[in-house]
Amino acid sequence: MKLKTPAAALLSLALVAPLALLARADSQPLSGTTGPTADQSSTSKQVYGLLSDSRYAYRPRALDDALSQDIFKRYLESLDGGKQYFTAADIAKFNPYKTELDDAIRSGELEPAYDIFAVYKQRVGQRIAYARTLLKQNFDFTGDQRWEYDREKAPWAANTQELDEVWKKSVMNDWLRLKLAGKKPDEIRKTLDKRYATYQRTVDELKSEDVFQTFLNSYTNAIDPHTDYFTPKTAENFNQSMSLSLEGIGAQLQRQDDVVVIREIIAGGPADVNGTLKPGDRIVAVGQGKSGAMTDVIGWRIDDVVAQIRGKKDTQVRLEYIPAESGVDGKHAQVTLTRQKIKLEEQAAKAETIDLPAANGEPARRIGVVKLPAFYQDFEGRRRNPNDYTSATRDIAKLLAKFKADGVDGVVMDLRNNGGGSLDEAVELTGLFIDKGPVVQVRESGGRVTVNADRTSGVAWDGPLAVLTNRGSASASEIFAGAIQDYGRGLVIGETTFGKGTVQNLADLDRWPANETPRFGSVKLTIAQFFRVAGGSTQHKGVVPDIAFPVSVDATEYGESTYDNALPWTKIAAVPHTQYGNFAPLLPRLEALHATRVATDKEFQWWSQDVTDFRAEAAKKYVSLNEAERRAERDKQDTQRKERQAERKALGLALDPLADDAADDGLGANERDIVKDAAREKLADKRPDPLLRESAAILGDAIDVLGNDRTLSAQVLPVSTMPGRWAD
């Protein structure tokens, strides 16, 4: 089998997970589940061949009885991670499969996976039916009961009576949330009955391919946390997310009840240019071309509707819809749109500036900020035209050029929650800040180590630099931050990163039989481990910041260290690289200035307190079902929010646009008004960001200190050649 190798290996998002089949109100499958297909049988065999071969997999594992038991455990977790459906008796009946799943995968005879799923589906029906009957009664919220929502380590329920108690408390919590939000009993019953019916439909309408993907991911994830199987449809979506582009009409869709609704119109797309459609419009039928038959899509799952609407550039699609202002029985309208290539600008790099006022005799500073959500690259576009393709590095180079023209004093690269992306992009982006040199070392399964380097002379930005990270910064983000730190090119500020130090590549399972139409999907498999130029791995340990902010998420709760089968930390030899600076002598001064400033920074203090409160609440792993207690907590939060907003006004700080709309409404994402919810999501991006501002201030401090203390500057920045010029 040959691997389909794109222009670069992929450092995929740290949080990519297998499709979970636990019923959720925001996933909307369509047709009934059947058994395994012939193509799935063939795919299973191919995936086994790939993952057991050391020529492809970095850490191949024999598919034996031991691994079979691991797959069994992971499959049950993917179906019922909260232990809310299966009983101990069910698990006992499944136990013979523990050592049979390896044989099923090798042979392609996948009936055991579907047998287990059939029981799961039956149990969901029973549980949902029970939950709906509970809605006929009233609940007592005056006692000391509590809903223990974290059941990962709980034993399987001994019988249905134990599950009844679990579900009763879950329903009580759902009811109480809505009651605290001001809903009346009849409205609560209606909302929850509809919600639970949606849960039921979600599982009833799962397709065979959904079950297959979940089961096969129980195998791939048993190899390592970042090896995943993608169906053809999932693979297509993954590639679109990497390229930040797709071919369609330029509308973000969301399912609500039985109808797909327009959540947002993408600027510059066909729907935006046409001007007919608007957020809130409900799509009821889709037709292909100017005269193709209209297909009713009411009740369809959203990915099937999207598949009908997307299509090749310059082709036409007709949509029949009910305008947002009309009722559900309103008059239908129709529009014809010509599909075009849509750029997903929301995930592209963006720039802003932060003005730091003059203080303590130091001049005012202007700091440029680049926010990068992912290391994206259009691999196909680069292959077709290497001079014109979507790329994070190309986009950021333009932003840096504008910063230089505007005369900013320093640049902060904001990589918070950037889960990774293209390895090439991590290397090339680093090259915008260093003048040639190694960026990352890559060790393959056979032990061979190659060095990926920036080989282009010159830099796009030679001035002061900082990198802002948090626990969600992973993979490619860690390569970039680690290289900047190893070169002494800039400061790393924030939280220790995720700790993902492995490289993934896409293996196209349709390439080997040369299928014209995708049938088998792809495997994103781990092919190598990366190491910093200084020799250490980011695996488990991540990149430790030079200036640390309070930890928002503990390493035992989130990150590579939480995976039971993640690769261990290790180290290899360093490779020669330029040391532009050594910030160690400067850090005590920066820490002191930082501590003094945040001690009186209201926004930073509020954020720090919120983190402390959140972690304390999360550590409990339960919520009270006592109404008076919950209402007191809610009132306290409401009062705190109002007091903070009033204090913002008094101090002349930027107001929180969501201060009056932050209370829990008890609703799920698909139960809210879609137009208002989308608007609220936009406002969230405009909330005060004390961490970003403090990062800019720390960078400003570094510029000021090094500019005023020539002795210290000589210690910190001994290299006089570019890049790395922090003070004149």
N, C-alpha and C positions, 0 to 999 in steps of 0.2 A: 504494500500500500504506500502511496506517495502522500506526503503532507502538502496541503495547499498553503504555501508560504507567502504571506502578504509582504509588502515592502519592509515590514519590521515585525519582530515578535510583539505580542500583545502582553502588556502588563494590565490585566483586566481589573475591574473594580473590586476593591477589597470585599465588598458586601454582596457580590453576586452569589445568589443561593439557588438551590433547586426549587422548582415550582412546588409550593406547599399546597396540599389539598385540603387543609383545614378550612372549613366553610367560612367564607368572609363575604360581607355584604358588598364589597367593592370589586369582586371578580365575578364575571358573568358568563359561564359556559352555556352552550346551546343544546347540543344533541345528546341522546342517551349514550351511556358507555357500553362498549362491546368488548369482546376478547381481543387477544393479540392478533396482529395481521402478519402476513408473510413478509412484508417489508420490515416490520419491527423485529421479526425473528432474525432476518439477515443483518439488521443494524446491531442487534445484541452481539452477534458473533464478531462483527467487525470491531466493535468497541472493546470486546475482550481481547482480540488480537492486538489492538493498539496499546492498551494499557498494560499488557503483560510483556511487552517487547521493550527492552532497554534501549533500543535504537531510537525510540520515540519518547517514552515516558522517563522522566528524570529519576523517579523512584518507583519502578514497577513492583507490583506485589502479586504473588502467586494467588490465583483464584481457587482457594481451597476451602475446607470446612471452617477454618478459623476466620477467614475473610467473609465467608457466607454468614456467619453469626453476626459480624459487624454490619453487614448489609441489611440483615433482618432487623437489627435494632434501629438502624437509621430509617428504614422504610416505615416502621411503626411510628417513629418520631415525626416523620414528614406527614403522616396521616393524622396522628392524634398526639401531637406533642404536649398538649395540655391534659392528657389522660381524662378526657371528658366523654368519650364514646365507648371505648373498649372496656370490658371487665377482665378480671383475672382469669375467668373461665374462657373467654375468647382467646387470650394469650396462650393459655394451655393448649387449646386446639390448634393454634398456629405453630406451636413449638416444633413439630416434626419438620417444618420448613426451614428451621434454623440452618441445617446442614445440607439443604437441597437447592438453595438459591444459586450457589455457584454452578451447579449442574444445569440449572435452568438458563442461566446467562450464556454458558458455553454452547449449549445445544440450541438455544433460541426457542426452547419450549417454555414459554413464560406464564403458563397458566397459574402457578402458585401466586404470582404477584396480583393477578386479577381475582383469584379466589379470596385473598385477604381483602382486596379492595371491595369486593362484593359484600363482605360482612361489614366493613366500615360504612358503606353506603346504607345498609340496612339499619345499623346502629344510629346513624345520623337521623334517619327518618323517625326512629323511636324517641330519640332525645328531643328533637324539635317538636314532635307531637306533644310530648310531655310539657315542654316549655310553654306551648301555646295554651294548654289546658290551665296552667297556673295563672294565666292572665284573667281568668274568670273570677278570681278571688281578690280580696284585699290583703295587704301585708302590714305586719306590725313592725314599725321601725323605732320602737322605744327600748328594745333590749340591747344586749351586748354582743350580738352576732357580728361576724365579719366575713367578708368574701376574700378568701385566700386564692388570689388569681395566679400565682406562680406555682404550678403543679408539676414542673419538670422532674423534681426529685421525689414526688409523692408516689406511693405504691399504686398499682392498678386497683381500681375499686373492686371490692370482694364480690359485689352483686349490684343489681339494678337499684336497690334501695339506697346504697351509698351514692350512686350516681344521681339519684333523685335529689339527694340533699345538696350535692355539688351544684346541680343545675338550679335548684330553688334559690340558692344564694346568688348565683350569677344573674338570674332574672330579677331578683330583688335589687341588685346593684343597678341594673339597667333602668328599672322603674324609679329608683331613688334619684338617679341622675336627672331624669326628665322631670321629676317632681320638684327638685331643687331649682330647675330651670323655669319653673312656673307653669308647667303643663298640668291640666286637669286629668282625673282618672280615665275618663272616656277617651281623651286624646292620647293618653299614654298607652292604653290598651290597643288602640288602633295603630299607633306607631310601632309598638313592639311586635304585634301580630304580623304586621307587614314585614318587619325586619326579619323575623324568624322564618317566615315563608320564603323570603329571599335566600336565607341560608340554605333552606331545603332545596330550592331550585338550583342553587349553585352546584350542589353535589349531584343532584339528579341529572343535570345536563352536562356533566363532565364527559369529555370525549376519550376514546381509547388512547389517543396520542398524549393526552394530559397524564393519564395513569402511567403510560409507558415512560414518559420523560421523568416523572417523579421516581419511579422504580429504578430506572437506569442511573439517575443521579444519586440514589442511595449507594450504588456501586461506585460511581466516579468519585463521590465525596469520601468514600471509604479509602480511596487511594491517597488523596490529600484534599484539603479544604477548598482548593481553587481549581480543581478539575471538574468540569461540568459537561453534560450532554445537552445539546440544543436541537430541537426539532427544526425542520426547514424554516418554519415561520419564526421561531425564536431566534435562529441564526440570522435571518434577514433583519430582524429588529435590532439585534446586537450590532451588526455592521452599520446600520443606519445611525445608531447612537454614536459610533466611533467616527463616522464621517460628518456628523451634524447635518445630514441632508436626507431627503427622501423625495419621491415623485408623487405628487398628489394635489390637493386643492388648497392646502394651507389652513386647516382648521383643527383645533384641538377638541377632541370628542370625549364625552363621558356618558356612561350608561346611567339612567335613572328610571327605576321601575322597569317597564318593558320597552323603553324607547331610548335610542341614542340621541343625546342632546349636544349642541355645539357649546363648548365651554369658553372657547376663545378663538378669535380670528387672528391668524399670524400675519403680521404686517408685511406687505409686499407680495403676498401669495395671491393666487387666482381668486379666492373668495373675497379677499380684501379689495383687490382691484375691481372686481365685479360690483361689489357694494350691496348685493341683495341680501345675503345671509348675515345674521347677527347672533351674538351670544344668546342662548336660551331657545333658539329655534330647534324643533324636534324633527329628526329625519325619519321618515316612515317608509320610503321606497327608494331604490337606486336602479338606474338604467344605464347601460353601456352605449356610448356613441350617441348619435343624433336620433336614432330610431329603435334602439334595442328595447326589448320588453322591460317594463318596470317590475322589479322584484320587491315584494313586500318584505321589509326587514324588522318589523315590529316583533319583539321577543327574541331577536338574535343576540348572541354575545357580541361584545364590542369589537373583538379582533376580527370576527367574520364580517362585520359591517365595514370596518376599516379596509379589509382586503378587497371589498367591492368598490370602495371609493378611490383607493390608490390605483395607480396604473402608470403606464409609460408616458413620458413627457410628450406633450402635444396631442394626446388623445383626449376625447371628450367623455364626460360623465354627467348624467342628469340626476338631480336630486329632487324628490318630492318631500315637502316638509310642511309642518304646521308652525306658523309664526309664533314667536315667544308671547306676544300680547294676546293671542287667541287661547281659548280654553282647549282642553284635550280633544274636544269634538269640533274644534274650529275648522274653518275652511282651509283646504290644502292648497299649497302653491308649488310651483316648479321652477327650477333654475338649471341652466346648462353651463358647465364650467370646463375649461380646457386645462388639463393637468400640466403642471410645470415642476421644475426642480425647486424644492423648498429648502431654504437654509434655516436650521434650527438655532436662531440667534440667541435664544435664552441660555443655551449652554456654552456659548462662545465667550472668549476672554473679553473683559470689560475694564474700562479705566475710569478712575475718578481722582480727585485731588483733595487733600486735607490741608487746611491752613492752620499752622500753629502760631499763636500770637507771640509777640516779643515778651520775654520774661527773664527776670534776674540778670538784666543787662545783656542778654543775648538777643540777636535779631529775630524777627519773625521768619518762619520757615514755611516752605510749601513742599509737601510730600506727595508724590504720585503713587497711586495704588493700582495694581493690576489684580483683578479677581479672576482666577482661573478655576472653573468647576471640574475640568477633566483635561487630560492630555490627548486631545482628539487629532485625528488625521484621516483624510479621505484617501485610503490606499489605492482604490481603483482610479480615482482622479489623478493621483500622482503618477501612476503607471501610464495613463493616457497622455498627460501633459505635465512633466516635471516642473514647468515654470508657472503653472497656475492650478493650484489645488487648495482645498481647505486644510488648514494646519494651525495648531495652537501657536507654534513658534513664529510662523509668518504673520499671524494676527498680532502677536505681542511685539514683534519687531516694529510694526507700524505704530503701536501705542507708545513704545519707548522713543521713537523718533519724534513724536509729538511732544512728549515730556521734555526732551532736549530742547526743542524749539521754544517751549514755554518757560524754560529755565527753572524747572523744579530742582529742589536741593537734594532729594533722595527718592528712592523707589522702594515700596513694600510689595512683595509678591505674596498675595493672599491665597494660600493653598488649603485653607480650612475645608474639610469635608470633600477634598479632591481625592477620589478613590483610585486614581491612576489612569491608565490608557496606553498609549503607544510608547514603547521603549525608545524608538528613534526620536520621538518628540522630547523625551526627557533629556536625551543627549544633546539634541540641537538647541533646545531652550537654554541649557547650561552654557552652550557656546556663545550665546548672546552676551554673557557676562565674563567669560574668560577668553584669553587669547591663545587658543590651541591647547590641547592636552587631554589626557585620559579623563573620562567621566564616570565610568562604571566597569567593573569586571564581571564577566559572565562565565560561570562554570557549568559545563554540560554534564550529562549523566556519566560519560566515560572519564570524567575528571579533567578534560581539557579546559583551560581558562583562556578566554579571549578578552581583549580590552576594547571597549567601545569608546571612541575618542572624538572630540571636536577637532576637525582637521582644517577648519577655515580660519584664516588669520583675521584679526580685528574683532571688535566688540560693538554691540549696539548700545550698551550703557556701561560707562566706566566710572560712574559715581557711586556714592553711598547706597548700600543695598541691605534690605532685611527680608527674611522669609517668615511668614506667619503660618503656624501649623496648629493642628489639634489632633485628637485621637482618630478622627476620620480621615486624616491625610495619609494616604497609603501608596505603596508600590512606586509608580513613576514619581509621585510627589516626594517620596523618601529618597529616590535616586538624586533628584534635583537638590533637595535640601541638604542631603548628605555631602554632595559634591561642593556646594557653596560653602559648607562648613569646613570640609577638609582642605579646601584651597585657601581658607581664611578670606574669602571674597566678600562675605557678608555675615550679618548676625542672624541666627535662627531664634525666633521668639514664639512663645505660646506653650503648647503641651507636647509631650512625647508622642510621636506618631504611632500609627497602627501596628507596625512591625511585620509587614508582608515583604519578604525578600526573595520571592520566586517569580520566574518568568513563564508566561503561558503563550501558547500558539494555537491557532485554529487548524484543526485537521478536518478537511472537507470529505465526508464519507461518500459523497457522490462523485468525487473526482476519479476514484479507482475504477468503478464500472462505467465512468464517463456518461452519466445520466444527463439527458437534456433537461429534464424536469426534476427539481430536487425531490428526493424520496427518503433519503436516510439521515439527513441533518449533518451536524458537525459536533466535534468534541473540542472543547477548550481544555487543553491538557498542559500540565507543568512539564517544561522541557529543560529548565535550567534554574540555577540560583544566582542571584547577583550579589556582588560585594562592593563596598565603597573603595575608592582609590587608596584609602589608608589601610585597607585590608579587612576591616570588620564587616560583618553582615548586619543588615537591619532586621533580620529575622528575629521575631520575638521582642528584641530590645528596641526597635524603632530608632528614630533620630531624636536624641535628647536635646532640648533647646538650650541655648546659651543663657537666655533670660526666660524663666518659667512663670507661667500664669497658674492660678489654682486649677487643680485637676477636676474637670467636669464629669469625666467617666473613668471609673477605676479599671485598671488593666485586668482585673479578675472578671469584669463584666462585659468588656468589649475589646476586641483586638485579636491579633494573631495568637496571643498567649491563651485565649479561651478555647482554641481548637485542640481536641485531644490527640489529633494525628498530624499536627503541624510539624514541619521540619525543625530540628533543633538549631540553636544559634551556633555558629562556628566562625572561623577566621582563616584567611589566607594571607599570603605575603602582600605587602603594599606595593604600589607601582610609583615610580618617580613622578612627581607633579609639582608645579610651582606653588610656593606658599606666599600668597600675596599679603597675608597679615596673620597676626596672632592676637585674638581679642581677649585672651585670658587676663592680661594686666588691666584691661579697661572694665571688665565685668563688675568688680566691686563698686566702682563709681556709678555705673549705670544702674546696678541693683539699688543703691542708696537713693539715687534720684527717682527711680521708679517707685520705691516704697514711700517716699515722701509725697509724691504726687498723688498716688492712688489713695493715700490715707484721707485725702480731702476731695477725691473725685467721686461725686455722688453716683453717677452711672456705673462706675466700676465697682463701687461698694455694693450697690444694689444687685449687680450681676453676681458678685461673689456670694452674697447672701442667698440669692436664688439657687445657686449651684449647691450650696450647703443644705438648703431645705429640700431640694430635689433629691439629693443623694440620701438624705435621712429618710425621706418618704419611700424611695425606691427600695431601700434596705429592708423595710418592713415586709414587703411582698404581700401586703393585704390592705384592704380598705374597710373602714367601719361601716356597718349597716344601721347605725344609730342616727336617725335624722337630725336630732338636736346637735350631735357632735359634728356631723358633716355640714350642717347649716352654719355652725359657728366657724368652721374652717373656711367655708365659702365667703362668709361675711368678712372675715379677717382679710382674706385675699382681695376682696372688692375694696375694702377700706384702704389697704396698703397701696393698691393700684391708683386710687383717687388721690391719696396723699402724695404719692410720687409725682403724679401729673401736676398737682398744684405746686409742688416744690420746683418742678421743672420750669413752670411759668415764672415763679418768683425769682429764680436764678438765671433766667434767660436762656435755659437749655432748650435743645430741640425737643419738641413734644413727641410722645409715643402715639402714632396714628391709630394704634389698636387698644389704647388704654380704656376706651369705653366699650370694647367688644372682645374682651379676653376671657370672660367667664365661660365655664363649661356649659354648652347648650344641650348636652346629652345625646346629640345626634351623630350619625355616621356621615362620612364624606358624601355618600350618594343620597342622603336624606335632606340635605340642605338646599336652599335656593342656589342653583348653579352659578348664576350671574353674580350674585352677592358674594358667594364663596370665592369665586375667581378674583373679584375685586379686592377681597380681604387678603388673598394670597399675595397680590401685588403690593398692598400696603405693608405687608410683613417685611418686604425687602427694604422699606424705608425707615424701619425702626432704628433707634439709636444703637450704635455699635461701639461700646466703650473699649472692646479689645482691639479693634482696628485702630481707633484713635490713639490708644495708649502705645500700640506698636509704632505708629508714626512718631509719637513723642519720644520714645526710646531711641529711635533712629536719629531724631533731631538732637537729642542729648549727645549721642556719639559724635555727631558732626561738630557740635559746639565744643565738647571736651577736647577732641583731637585737634581742633583748630586753635585752641587756646593754650594747650600744654604740648609744646614741641618735644619735650623729653619723652612724655608718654606716647606721643604720636610716633616717635622713632622706634619705640618698643613694639607698638601694635602694628604699624604699617612700615616694616623695614624695606620693602621693595618699592623703589621709586618709579619703576616703569609701569605703564598702563597694562591692564586695568587695575582698579583698586585705589584710585585717587580719592581720598576722603576729605582732604583739606589742602588749600593752596598755601 
